[in-house]
């Protein structure tokens, strides 16, 4: 790389050349006078105190010698300063080159936050370094989420129910992401389809109690969904059932896609030290008292086909049990040392979604448990509002009534087709405010 010269350096070099010319002229004058030249290695002469004494030639020699000594000192200082400036320019080159490499890396990562000032590059303090879990800075913003009806399961006499997430944004093209979300559900249906067709063939012509041979269902659980301009991820409870209900009908569908490409992300891709990370996840499952003992004894089997979601609160793992699927939340602080570069980027880019008005489908604020307790609402009702309404309805103010108003929602106690029993008996309520709806069950 070439040295960067400044106007000051050019003036300095010009001064040195002028000093050399003066020195040559003075040497020529000494030769004309027949006086010896003063060597640079000669010891310093004492200060001139008797310039006025001696012959005129001697006085002239003393003056020439003093001027030569001052010229040597000036040239020495000039050369020293020149070397210093050269060293400074080399150091400046190194700094600029190092900073240029840093900025080039940031440009490749689409995270440029630099500004030029003089001969230095100063990293800006804004726009970089905010909202980082375990990674470098990532710019991300929340995406809107609505629910879409689950694609029809293509087997006769099988019911299809439920919904899955779709993302929206006014500026970013999300067609590839939404297509990938739908394909993930369809792919899960296809895995169940051969078994469902064999069962449908076996019960063909029979009169079934429910009128259908089985069903496929997905549930949109808001606390298990994240959506940002970096990554969309969800852990979706899904049911693949034949009737009468068989073990292992309930399970999870984990979907994680990069935005806007819609490229799928697998669990091993999140980790640079995969073996250590998997051992840590196994330890989390082994020590989770909310899981069945059979699952805790064999954590590796539970992770063999692990379903997961990247949430702002941590890595959610879906664990399928015989009775009911449960999720295990692993904090990013524990996983941080083992994350890959991609993992750190995705973790830093997770955001809770902005659920948009959606009156066609319910989504869960609290998914059903074994007792049937659940809280769901249409997309235009925030979960915080649904929880406040639930607390009011099952409070002493409303508990003994079968109709009550809370936060503008009119709620009716409902159970077994009847509306004439109080909330404290039904433990179930249906609420509406115009087209906004909430359904709650206390189990």
C-alpha positions as CSV (number, residue, x, y, z in Angstrom):
1,X,0.0,0.0,0.0
2,X,1.4,3.5,-0.9
3,X,2.2,5.9,1.9
4,X,-0.2,8.7,2.2
5,X,1.7,12.1,1.8
6,X,0.3,15.3,3.1
7,X,1.2,18.9,2.4
8,X,3.2,19.1,5.7
9,X,5.4,16.2,4.6
10,X,6.1,17.8,1.2
11,X,7.1,21.1,3.0
12,X,9.4,19.1,5.3
13,X,11.1,17.3,2.4
14,X,11.6,20.6,0.6
15,X,13.2,22.1,3.7
16,X,15.7,19.2,4.0
17,X,16.7,19.6,0.4
18,X,17.2,23.4,0.9
19,X,19.4,22.7,4.0
20,X,21.5,20.3,2.0
21,X,22.0,22.9,-0.7
22,X,23.0,25.5,1.9
23,X,25.5,23.0,3.4
24,X,27.1,22.5,0.0
25,X,27.4,26.2,-0.6
26,X,29.1,26.7,2.8
27,X,31.5,23.9,2.2
28,X,32.5,25.5,-1.1
29,X,33.1,28.9,0.7
30,X,35.4,27.2,3.3
31,X,37.4,25.6,0.4
32,X,37.8,29.0,-1.3
33,X,39.1,30.5,2.0
34,X,41.6,27.6,2.4
35,X,40.1,26.6,5.7
36,X,39.6,23.0,6.9
37,X,36.1,21.5,6.8
38,X,34.5,20.6,10.1
39,X,33.7,16.9,10.3
40,X,30.4,15.7,11.7
41,X,32.3,13.5,14.1
42,X,34.4,16.4,15.4
43,X,33.8,17.2,19.1
44,X,31.7,20.2,19.7
45,X,33.4,23.5,19.9
46,X,33.0,25.7,22.9
47,X,30.6,28.6,22.6
48,X,32.1,31.5,20.6
49,X,33.0,34.2,23.0
50,X,35.8,35.9,21.2
51,X,34.5,36.5,17.7
52,X,35.8,40.0,17.7
53,X,39.4,38.8,18.5
54,X,41.8,37.4,15.9
55,X,42.3,38.0,12.2
56,X,39.3,38.7,9.9
57,X,39.9,35.3,8.3
58,X,39.7,33.6,11.7
59,X,36.5,35.5,12.6
60,X,35.0,34.4,9.2
61,X,36.0,30.8,9.9
62,X,34.4,30.9,13.4
63,X,31.2,32.3,11.9
64,X,31.2,29.7,9.1
65,X,31.9,26.9,11.7
66,X,29.0,28.1,13.9
67,X,26.6,28.3,11.0
68,X,27.7,24.8,9.9
69,X,27.1,23.4,13.4
70,X,23.6,24.9,13.5
71,X,22.9,23.6,10.0
72,X,23.9,20.1,11.1
73,X,21.7,20.3,14.2
74,X,18.8,21.5,12.0
75,X,19.3,18.8,9.4
76,X,19.5,16.2,12.1
77,X,16.3,17.4,13.6
78,X,14.7,17.5,10.2
79,X,15.8,13.9,9.4
80,X,14.5,12.7,12.7
81,X,11.2,14.4,12.2
82,X,11.0,12.9,8.7
83,X,11.6,9.4,10.0
84,X,9.0,10.0,12.7
85,X,6.5,11.2,10.1
86,X,7.3,8.1,8.0
87,X,6.7,5.8,11.0
88,X,3.5,7.7,11.8
89,X,2.3,7.2,8.2
90,X,3.1,3.5,8.4
91,X,1.1,3.2,11.6
92,X,-1.7,5.2,10.0
93,X,-1.6,2.7,7.1
94,X,-1.9,-0.2,9.5
95,X,-4.8,1.3,11.4
96,X,-6.6,2.2,8.2
97,X,-6.0,-1.2,6.7
98,X,-7.2,-3.0,9.9
99,X,-10.3,-0.8,10.0
100,X,-10.9,-1.4,6.3
101,X,-10.9,-5.1,6.9
102,X,-13.3,-4.8,9.7
103,X,-15.7,-2.6,7.6
104,X,-15.4,-5.1,4.7
105,X,-16.5,-7.9,7.0
106,X,-19.4,-5.8,8.2
107,X,-20.4,-5.0,4.6
108,X,-20.4,-8.7,3.8
109,X,-22.7,-9.3,6.8
110,X,-24.9,-6.4,5.7
111,X,-24.2,-4.7,9.0
112,X,-22.1,-1.7,7.9
113,X,-22.1,0.9,10.6
114,X,-19.0,3.0,9.7
115,X,-18.2,6.6,8.8
116,X,-15.1,8.1,7.4
117,X,-13.5,11.1,9.2
118,X,-10.1,12.4,7.9
119,X,-7.7,9.5,7.7
120,X,-9.5,7.3,10.3
121,X,-12.7,5.2,10.2
122,X,-14.9,5.7,13.2
123,X,-17.5,3.1,14.1
124,X,-20.9,4.7,14.7
125,X,-22.5,4.2,18.0
126,X,-26.0,3.9,16.7
127,X,-27.5,1.0,14.9
128,X,-25.0,-1.6,16.0
129,X,-24.7,-3.5,19.3
130,X,-28.3,-3.3,20.4
131,X,-30.5,-6.3,21.4
132,X,-28.0,-9.1,21.5
133,X,-28.6,-12.3,23.3
134,X,-25.5,-14.2,22.5
135,X,-24.3,-12.7,19.3
136,X,-23.2,-9.7,17.5
137,X,-25.6,-6.9,16.6
138,X,-28.5,-7.8,14.4
139,X,-31.0,-5.4,13.1
140,X,-34.5,-7.0,13.3
141,X,-38.1,-5.9,13.7
142,X,-41.3,-7.8,14.4
143,X,-43.5,-9.1,11.7
144,X,-47.2,-9.2,11.7
145,X,-48.9,-12.7,12.2
146,X,-52.3,-13.9,11.3
147,X,-53.7,-17.4,11.3
148,X,-54.5,-19.4,8.2
149,X,-56.7,-22.5,8.0
150,X,-54.8,-25.8,8.1
151,X,-54.7,-27.3,4.6
152,X,-57.3,-30.1,4.1
153,X,-56.0,-33.5,4.9
154,X,-56.4,-35.5,1.6
155,X,-57.9,-38.7,3.0
156,X,-61.7,-39.5,2.9
157,X,-63.5,-39.6,6.2
158,X,-60.7,-37.7,8.0
159,X,-61.5,-34.3,9.5
160,X,-59.2,-31.4,9.2
161,X,-59.2,-28.6,11.8
162,X,-57.0,-25.9,13.3
163,X,-54.7,-23.1,11.9
164,X,-51.1,-22.2,11.4
165,X,-49.3,-18.9,11.2
166,X,-48.8,-16.6,8.2
167,X,-46.6,-13.6,8.3
168,X,-47.2,-10.1,6.9
169,X,-45.1,-6.9,6.4
170,X,-45.9,-3.8,4.5
171,X,-42.4,-3.5,2.9
172,X,-40.7,-7.0,3.0
173,X,-41.6,-9.7,0.5
174,X,-42.6,-12.7,2.5
175,X,-44.1,-15.0,-0.2
176,X,-41.2,-17.5,0.1
177,X,-41.6,-17.7,3.9
178,X,-45.4,-18.2,3.8
179,X,-45.0,-20.8,1.1
180,X,-42.5,-22.6,3.3
181,X,-44.8,-22.5,6.3
182,X,-47.6,-24.1,4.4
183,X,-45.3,-26.7,2.9
184,X,-44.1,-27.7,6.4
185,X,-47.7,-28.5,7.4
186,X,-48.4,-30.3,4.1
187,X,-45.2,-32.4,4.6
188,X,-46.3,-33.4,8.1
189,X,-49.7,-34.5,6.7
190,X,-48.0,-36.6,4.0
191,X,-46.0,-38.4,6.6
192,X,-49.3,-39.4,8.3
193,X,-51.2,-40.0,5.0
194,X,-50.1,-43.7,4.3
195,X,-51.1,-44.9,7.7
196,X,-54.4,-42.9,7.5
197,X,-55.2,-44.4,4.1
198,X,-54.7,-48.0,5.3
199,X,-56.9,-47.3,8.3
200,X,-59.6,-45.7,6.1
201,X,-59.6,-48.7,3.9
202,X,-59.9,-51.0,6.9
203,X,-63.0,-49.2,8.2
204,X,-64.6,-48.6,4.8
205,X,-68.3,-49.4,4.8
206,X,-68.6,-49.3,8.6
207,X,-70.8,-47.0,10.5
208,X,-68.5,-45.0,12.7
209,X,-69.8,-43.4,16.0
210,X,-68.4,-39.9,15.1
211,X,-69.0,-40.2,11.4
212,X,-65.2,-40.0,10.5
213,X,-62.2,-42.3,10.9
214,X,-59.8,-39.8,12.3
215,X,-58.5,-36.2,12.0
216,X,-55.6,-34.0,11.5
217,X,-55.3,-30.8,13.6
218,X,-52.8,-28.0,14.2
219,X,-52.9,-25.3,16.9
220,X,-51.5,-21.8,16.8
221,X,-50.1,-21.1,20.3
222,X,-49.0,-17.4,20.5
223,X,-46.4,-17.9,23.3
224,X,-44.7,-20.4,21.0
225,X,-44.3,-18.2,17.9
226,X,-41.6,-15.7,17.0
227,X,-41.5,-13.7,13.8
228,X,-39.0,-11.0,12.7
229,X,-37.2,-9.7,9.6
230,X,-34.5,-12.2,10.4
231,X,-36.2,-15.5,11.4
232,X,-39.7,-16.9,11.7
233,X,-40.1,-19.8,14.1
234,X,-43.0,-21.7,15.7
235,X,-43.6,-24.8,17.8
236,X,-47.1,-26.0,16.7
237,X,-49.0,-28.7,18.6
238,X,-50.5,-31.1,16.1
239,X,-52.7,-34.2,16.3
240,X,-52.5,-37.0,13.8
241,X,-55.3,-39.3,15.1
242,X,-57.3,-42.3,14.0
243,X,-60.4,-43.2,16.1
244,X,-60.6,-44.6,18.6
245,X,-57.6,-42.5,19.7
246,X,-54.3,-44.2,19.7
247,X,-51.1,-43.5,21.7
248,X,-48.7,-41.0,20.3
249,X,-51.5,-39.2,18.4
250,X,-50.3,-35.8,19.9
251,X,-47.0,-34.3,18.9
252,X,-45.2,-31.2,17.7
253,X,-44.4,-29.6,14.5
254,X,-41.4,-27.3,14.8
255,X,-40.7,-24.9,11.9
256,X,-37.9,-22.4,11.7
257,X,-37.2,-20.4,8.5
258,X,-34.9,-17.6,7.6
259,X,-36.3,-14.4,6.3
260,X,-36.9,-13.5,3.5
261,X,-35.4,-16.6,1.7
262,X,-37.7,-19.1,3.5
263,X,-34.8,-21.5,3.9
264,X,-35.3,-24.1,6.6
265,X,-33.0,-24.3,9.7
266,X,-32.3,-27.6,11.4
267,X,-31.4,-27.9,15.1
268,X,-27.8,-29.0,14.5
269,X,-27.1,-25.9,12.4
270,X,-27.6,-23.7,15.5
271,X,-24.5,-25.1,17.2
272,X,-20.7,-25.0,16.4
273,X,-20.0,-27.6,19.2
274,X,-22.9,-29.9,18.5
275,X,-21.9,-32.8,20.8
276,X,-21.6,-30.5,23.8
277,X,-24.8,-28.7,23.0
278,X,-26.8,-31.9,22.7
279,X,-25.4,-33.2,26.0
280,X,-26.5,-29.9,27.6
281,X,-30.0,-30.3,26.1
282,X,-30.2,-33.9,27.3
283,X,-29.3,-32.7,30.8
284,X,-32.1,-30.1,30.6
285,X,-34.6,-32.9,29.8
286,X,-33.2,-35.2,32.4
287,X,-33.7,-32.7,35.2
288,X,-37.1,-31.4,34.1
289,X,-39.6,-32.6,36.7
290,X,-42.5,-31.7,34.4
291,X,-41.7,-34.6,32.1
292,X,-42.6,-38.2,32.5
293,X,-40.0,-40.4,34.2
294,X,-39.8,-42.5,31.0
295,X,-38.8,-39.4,29.0
296,X,-36.3,-38.2,31.6
297,X,-34.5,-41.6,31.6
298,X,-34.0,-41.5,27.9
299,X,-33.3,-37.9,26.9
300,X,-31.3,-38.8,23.8
301,X,-34.4,-40.6,22.4
302,X,-36.5,-37.5,23.0
303,X,-34.0,-35.4,21.0
304,X,-33.6,-37.9,18.2
305,X,-36.2,-36.1,16.1
306,X,-36.4,-33.0,18.2
307,X,-38.9,-30.3,17.2
308,X,-37.9,-26.8,18.3
309,X,-38.6,-23.1,18.0
310,X,-36.4,-20.0,18.5
311,X,-38.2,-17.6,20.9
312,X,-37.0,-14.4,22.4
313,X,-37.2,-16.1,25.8
314,X,-35.1,-19.2,24.9
315,X,-35.0,-22.3,22.8
316,X,-38.3,-24.2,23.0
317,X,-38.0,-28.0,22.6
318,X,-41.2,-30.0,21.9
319,X,-41.2,-33.3,23.7
320,X,-43.8,-35.9,22.8
321,X,-45.1,-38.1,25.6
322,X,-47.7,-40.8,25.5
323,X,-50.3,-38.7,27.2
324,X,-49.7,-35.1,26.2
325,X,-46.9,-33.2,24.4
326,X,-45.0,-30.7,26.6
327,X,-42.4,-28.1,25.8
328,X,-39.1,-27.4,27.6
329,X,-37.6,-23.9,27.5
330,X,-33.8,-23.7,27.5
331,X,-32.3,-20.2,28.2
332,X,-29.9,-18.8,25.7
333,X,-27.5,-17.9,28.4
334,X,-26.8,-21.7,28.9
335,X,-26.5,-22.3,25.1
336,X,-24.4,-19.3,24.3
337,X,-20.9,-20.8,24.3
338,X,-22.0,-23.6,21.9
339,X,-23.9,-21.5,19.3
340,X,-22.6,-21.3,15.7
341,X,-22.3,-18.1,13.8
342,X,-25.7,-18.7,12.2
343,X,-27.2,-19.7,15.6
344,X,-26.0,-16.4,17.2
345,X,-27.4,-14.4,14.3
346,X,-30.8,-16.1,14.5
347,X,-31.0,-15.9,18.3
348,X,-30.1,-12.2,18.3
349,X,-32.8,-11.6,15.6
350,X,-35.8,-13.3,17.4
351,X,-38.7,-11.0,18.2
352,X,-42.3,-11.6,19.5
353,X,-44.7,-11.1,16.6
354,X,-47.3,-8.4,16.1
355,X,-50.6,-10.4,16.0
356,X,-52.9,-8.7,13.5
357,X,-56.7,-8.5,13.6
358,X,-57.9,-11.9,12.6
359,X,-61.5,-12.9,13.2
360,X,-61.7,-16.1,11.2
361,X,-59.7,-18.3,13.6
362,X,-58.9,-18.6,17.3
363,X,-55.3,-18.8,18.5
364,X,-54.2,-19.9,22.0
365,X,-52.9,-17.6,24.7
366,X,-52.7,-20.7,26.9
367,X,-52.9,-24.0,25.1
368,X,-55.1,-26.8,26.6
369,X,-53.6,-29.2,29.2
370,X,-54.7,-32.6,30.3
371,X,-57.6,-31.0,32.3
372,X,-58.9,-29.1,29.2
373,X,-58.0,-25.7,30.7
374,X,-57.3,-23.2,27.9
375,X,-57.5,-19.6,26.9
376,X,-58.0,-18.6,23.2
377,X,-59.0,-15.5,21.4
378,X,-59.3,-14.1,17.9
379,X,-56.3,-12.4,16.5
380,X,-57.6,-8.9,17.3
381,X,-57.6,-9.6,21.0
382,X,-54.2,-9.3,22.7
383,X,-53.4,-12.1,25.1
384,X,-53.0,-9.6,28.0
385,X,-56.6,-8.4,27.4
386,X,-57.8,-12.0,27.3
387,X,-56.1,-12.8,30.6
388,X,-57.6,-9.7,32.3
389,X,-61.1,-10.6,31.1
390,X,-60.6,-14.2,32.4
391,X,-59.5,-12.9,35.8
392,X,-62.6,-10.7,36.1
393,X,-65.1,-13.4,35.0
394,X,-63.9,-15.9,37.6
395,X,-63.6,-13.3,40.3
396,X,-66.1,-13.0,43.2
397,X,-67.8,-10.2,41.3
398,X,-68.9,-12.5,38.5
399,X,-68.5,-16.0,39.8
400,X,-72.0,-16.4,41.0
401,X,-73.6,-15.1,37.8
402,X,-74.1,-16.6,34.4
403,X,-73.6,-13.3,32.5
404,X,-71.1,-10.6,33.2
405,X,-69.3,-7.7,31.4
406,X,-65.5,-7.3,31.7
407,X,-63.4,-4.7,29.7
408,X,-66.2,-4.3,27.2
409,X,-66.6,-8.1,26.6
410,X,-70.0,-9.7,27.3
411,X,-69.3,-13.2,28.7
412,X,-71.8,-16.0,29.1
413,X,-71.4,-19.1,31.2
414,X,-71.7,-22.2,29.0
415,X,-71.5,-25.9,29.5
416,X,-73.2,-28.9,28.0
417,X,-75.3,-26.8,25.7
418,X,-76.7,-24.7,28.6
419,X,-76.3,-21.0,29.5
420,X,-78.3,-21.0,32.8
421,X,-75.6,-22.0,35.3
422,X,-73.1,-19.7,37.0
423,X,-69.4,-19.3,36.0
424,X,-68.3,-21.0,39.3
425,X,-70.2,-24.1,38.1
426,X,-69.4,-24.2,34.4
427,X,-65.7,-23.1,34.7
428,X,-66.2,-22.2,31.0
429,X,-67.1,-18.9,29.4
430,X,-67.7,-17.5,25.9
431,X,-67.1,-13.8,25.5
432,X,-67.6,-11.3,22.7
433,X,-67.2,-7.7,21.9
434,X,-68.7,-7.2,18.5
435,X,-66.7,-9.6,16.4
436,X,-63.9,-10.0,18.9
437,X,-64.1,-13.2,20.8
438,X,-62.6,-15.0,23.7
439,X,-63.1,-18.6,24.9
440,X,-61.8,-19.6,28.4
441,X,-61.9,-22.9,30.3
442,X,-60.6,-23.3,33.8
443,X,-60.5,-27.2,33.6
